[in-house]
Amino acid sequence: MEKWTSLTNTYKKRQQAYVMIKVIDILLLVVSAFLLLYIFILNRDTLLQMILIIFIIASAAIFLIYHYVATKKQALAQTTAIEKLVLLNEQGQEVQEWSLTDETSLLIGKKTVDYQPEIDLSHAEYAALINTEHALLNCVDGIWYVEDIDSVNGVGIRKPYRHLTQKLKQENPCAIGYGDILYIANTKIIAK
């Protein structure tokens, strides 16, 4: 129960941080709009206007370069074949791995008398949060997809070029690529 409370608090803190980031983004947008209005309409100082134009162009160039690099990383991750899944502990150390060679479909969950998942997380650190049938991996045309099977604590995926984890909607498959981290409840599995 104590672990569950801790995980719930962590989730709430992440949600609050996400909302705070959105609020800051909106405030920055409003301040920027007023600044542009002041500099280009109310103020006639051409030096200040030129400095702002140079700043805007430099910012746009940095954004485009960042976006280009992220897109290239995403394309590389999607074209690199996944050969295995690796279970990570809280320190990021590899604990167990499962080969995906010659596989087309794998069930992720906990082993019981009635269920025998191919990826058994019964001994993972957060096994109490994992359903017996938690998620499903399917390979279609060489691309692996993960799908949440109506689990209580959900499935998340974090791309190697992103900072936020995307929570999957139930029964809505999501493609996974090389370097992606799957969150089965709070258990981390990396695709390699």
Disulfide bonds with the S-S distance in Angstrom:
none
